[in-house]
Each structure stands twice: as C-alpha cells, then as structure tokens.
Amino acid sequence: MLDFNGVTFHWLGHDGYKLTVGEKTIIYIDPYQISESHHNKNDADIILISHNHYDHLSMDDLRHIIGNNTTVVAAKECIDQLKNFGAAETKGVVPGDKLTVQGVQIETVAAYNTNKHFHPKADGKVGFIITLNKMRIYHSGDTDDIPEMSATEPDIAIVPVSGTYVMTAEEAAKAVNEKIKPKKLAIPMHYGSVVGTEKDAVKFKQLVTACPVQILDRD
C-alpha cells in the first residue's frame, strides 16, 4: 500500500489496483485473483477494465467488488461479457475517449503489442489516465513501448515489466525515461502472478532515471 498526495494505492497483484481517496472514491483497475481481504466488499464506485483477457476481465473477482452503485468502464471488447452483471452503469470505451464518471475524469489510451501478437492494436484495448487530487495517474494496461505514451503526461505511471506478453523491465524503463516521463513516480506491475517476478520490478527500478520508482507489496 502507498499513500501519495491523498491517494492510496493498493496493489492487488498482477495488473490489479485499488485506488482510494478517503472514503469518497474507490476505483478498481483490472482486479485478478484478489486476496481474501478484498472479498465480498462490493464497494467499488468505479471499475476500469483494460481488455478482455481472463487475467484482466475476471468475473470471479468482479463479483466481490461490484455493487449497486458501481460504474464499469471497459474496453468495448469486454461489454458483451459484462451485460446484466449488476453494475449501475457500464460504459464501453476505445482509445482516445474522455469521460467524467462520478466526478472523476478518465481518459483512455491505446495499449497494444508491437513485436508480439497477444494484444493487437486493432482490438482497441486500452490503458487509463485517471485524475485524482489533481494528479494524472496512468495505468498503461498490457502494452509495449508505443508512440501514444508520449502524450500521456502523467504524474504517476503504472507500467508492466515482466516481458512475454508486455514490455520487459528494460523496455519499460526506456518507455518511462523517453516517452512517459512521469513527474512524480513510476510503479511496476504485471509480475508475480501469470508471468514475471519481483526481479523484473527491481531491474526496472534500477534502470529508471526519469523519476523515483516505488515497488509495492501485494495487498
């Protein structure tokens, strides 16, 4: 867990995060195999789903966090699976969208592979920029180093580092240093579950020069 400028970051494992601002706003991103401490909470104000792979669109995990007042914002390829799932509202998005959900500004960014086939650009998978407490928080989703990152201008960037399906630690560090350039902080993700280990996160931290790096413990 990390408290930063009034926003609390809980790493749920893999690409999953829970962001909270006091008790007023609770946002989940790509929850997958969340720990029992988060089970049966049904406390989400907003749920963000980057794409339709099982380790990002996990119905078993969504059942524990979705509530009667939850708004789900998901890549359009996810919408059929989310129909009649109990959310107050479900919004399908594509890269480049901008919307305000329950007072929170959200932008979507392209997320795709450039040298592998797991996340084709044509699918419209997304990353998210969420503005909380006047900070732009960029969760990149599953992606390689892509040109669209240069326009994100985040204060905090959360990026994958495991390789195989996404960037390696070296590629992620290069993307952070040369394109993303977070003003305040970078956080590694996408390791310790499906693929990758904490060694990838440590290597990423060693290579990033654009900003401090925080490796979170799983919550």
N, C-alpha and C positions, 0 to 999 in steps of 0.2 A: 504494500500500500504506500502511496505517495500523496502527501498534501502539498499542493503547489498553488499559491496565489488564490486560495479559497476553493480550489477544485481538488477533489480526492480521486485518485486513480487507483482502482483495484484491477490487478492483472488476474484474470480468471483462468489463465493457461492458453497456450496456442495463440490465436489472434483475438481472444476474448477479453473485453474490458468492461468495467462498470465505472462510469464517471458520475460523481455526485457533487452537487453544490448545496451544502447544508442539507436540509430535509426537503427542499423545494423541488429539486430536479434530479431525477435518476435516469441515466441513459445507459443502456447496454449496447455493446457492439459485438457481433459475431460470437455469442456465447456457445461454448462447446465443452462438454464434459466438465461442467462447473462443479465445484466442491459442494458437499452437503450443507455447508454453512449458508449457501445461497438457495437451497432447495425450498420450494413452497413459499417463497417470498411474495410472488405475484405483485411486485412493487414497481415495475417499470413504468415510467412516464413515456419514454421513447425507446424503441428498439431499432437499431440500424443493422441491416444485413447486406454485406458487400456482394455476395454472389451465391449461387445455388449448390455449391459443393457441400457434402454432408457435414464437414467439419466447420462450416460457417452458417449454413441453414440447418440447424439441428432441432427438429421438432421436439425431441425428448427434453432438451434444455429449455426451449421456449415455454413449455408448459409450466415450468417452475417460476417464470418471471413475468409472463404476460398477465395483465389484469383488465378489468372492465373499462378503464380509462386510458389504456395504452394505445399509442400511435406507433405503428410499424412503418418504417421507411426502408424499402428494399429494392435492390436491382430488379428491373422488370421481369427478368427470367425467373424470379422467385415467386411471383404473385399468384400463380395458379396453386402452388402448394400452400399458400397462406390463406386462401379463401376459407371463410367460415371457421376461422381458428380462434375467435373470441376477442380479437382486438376491437377497440372502439373505432379505429380507422386504419386503413392500410393504403400506403402510397407507393406506387411504382416509380422508379427514377432511372434516368440514364445519365451518362457523364455530361457535365456541364449544367445540370439543374441547380437552381437556387430556390429554397423554400424556408418558410418560418413555421416551426412546429411547436406548439405550446410555448411560444415566446422565444424559442431557441432558433438561431439562424444556422442553417445547414446548407452546405454546398457539396455537390458530387464531382468527383474527379475520375478520369479514366484509370483503370487498373488492368494491365494485360502483360503477357509474356512477349519477349522479342526474340528469344533464342530457344524456345521450347513451346510445346503445343497445349499445355494444360489450361491456359487462360487466354483464349483468342481475343483479340481486340474487337472483333465483330460481335461478340457476345454481349457487350455493354456492361460488363462487370465494373464495379465502382469502388473507389475509396471515398472517404468523407472528410470534410472540414467542418468542425463544429465550433461555434463561437460561444465561449462560456467565460464570464467575468472579464470580458473584453480581450480574451486570448483566443487565437486561432489554433485549434488542435486538429492536426492532420493525421487521420488513421488511413494508411495507404491501401488497405486491403491486400490481396495477393497480387503482386506485381513485380516486374523487373524495373530496371532503371529506364525511365521513359521521359520524353521531352515535356510532357504535361506537368511534370513535377516542378518545373522552373517557375510556374505561375502560382504555386500554392501559397507562398509567403507565410508560412506558419510561425507561431511562437513555439509550439511543441510539435514534434513529428514522431509518430509511432510507425516503425517500418519492419518488414520481415528480413530475417538474416540467415535462414537455415540452408539456402540453396535447394536443389532438386526441383521444387515447384515454383520457387520465388528467387529473389536475389540471394547470393552468398553474402557472408559478412563483408567481404572485400567490396563487392558490388554495391551493397547497401551503404557502406561508408563513403564510397565515391559519389553516390547519388546525394547523400546528405551534404557532403562537402562542396559539391559543384553545382547542384541544382536546387535542392530543397532549402538548404541554409537556414535552419531554424534559429529564431532569435534567442531562444531561451534554453531549449532542451531537446534531446533525442532519446527515444526509448525503443529498445529492440523487442521484436515479437517473432512468432512463428518458429518456436523451438521447444524442445522438451515434451512433445506430445506425439504428433504424427511423424515428424522428422526433425533432426537437428538437436543440439544440446546446448547447455549453458556456455560451453567453449565458444560457440558461434557468437553469443552475445558479448563475451569477453573480448574476442577478436575485434568485433565491431567497435567496442568502446576504445580499444587501443588505437584504432585507425581514424576515428572521427576527430577532426580538428576544428570544425565549424562552430561547435557548441559543446557544452557538457553533455554527458550521457549518463542516464540512470537505468540500472538493471533492477527490475522489480522482482520481489519474491511473489510466488503464486499465492493468491488469497483464497 
